[in-house]
Amino acid sequence: MEVKTILLKKSVFEDNDLSAAKLRKELADKGVFLVNVMSSPGAGKTSTLVALINELSSSYRIGVMEADIDSDVDAVTVAKKTGCPSVQLHTDGMCHLDAEMTRQGLNELGDGFDLIFLENVGNLVCPAEYDTGASMDMTILSVPEGDDKPLKYPLIYSKCDLVLINKIDALHYFDFDLEKCEKNILYRNPSATIIPISARRGDGIGAVVQYFKKILDQGE
Amino acid sequence: MHELGIVMNVISQVEKVAEENKVNAVKALTMEVGEVSSVVPDLFKDCFEWAKKRTKYMTDCELDLVVLEAISYCRDCKSNYKTTTYAKECPHCKSVNTYLITGNEINIHDIKVI
């Protein structure tokens, strides 16, 4: 049998990048601002979102999509603590969300939102590679993880516009140099906005709220 | 196991092309993987061997992984250098005003079909 060569010469991410760009445009046309929230497991994505949403929900219509490999604990937590509509997405073993899964989640959540938070799977590698179609990417780094994280995971820190350094209430207990950490983040992305916070105690949450208000009120 | 997600993605794209071209089987797949793409070639091959058995067209498919060298460019002294040796700092002028030109690709190059 004759062997034929089919030349594809395409990036593995090309199809996803295209559908992400399409989704991003649709969201912009509808006036919805979608924030892709990434971090390692346990950095405090859910508790940070709860703290932020409770400050923002009087001014904006907010929805939340929680992505995990399994279970609905995050969606239940967010719904209970903020009263916001939330949906749980399961990635069925996959370590990231892609644009198509994001679209399905948005369909499930429905219309009528100004701001939607997408809590990606806790992982610093794959979520950074797959564009979800979000309007912006943010990441949370927590004090126990160490100030050298940005050196070890270049991609995620180079693509995020906003980096929150969480659990600063625990700075006392860890060998974590805040200044060094900020320097490491800026080394990866000189234009990143960095805000140290404690989701549990409330430090810095006001500054993050202002950051989002500034973006959202500009859009109106 | 971040490689498995990429393997599944590649397989679904190749199977789609195989279906559209009405082929009998895909005998070989050539991929280009950049040195700093975060794909570990050996893990990728292991995942591929596991996953190909569960496909329609690719059960006998041989994988050829071509590793592409990572090269960065310095905006200040306008020269190229090897990323894996010098990372973000230009070895010629010590500037960090640099960016990666090539080396983070994960490309499906071609397939051989019968």
Interface residues (C-beta under 8 A of the other chain):
Chain A: M1 E2 V3 K4 T5 I6 L7 L8 K9 K10 S11 V12 F13 D15 N16 M94 C95 H96 N123 V125 C126 E129 L155 Y187
Chain B: M1 H2 G5 I6 M8 N9 V10 Q13 V17 N21 V23 N24 K27 S38 K88 V96 E105 I106 N107 I108 H109 D110 I111 K112 V113 I114
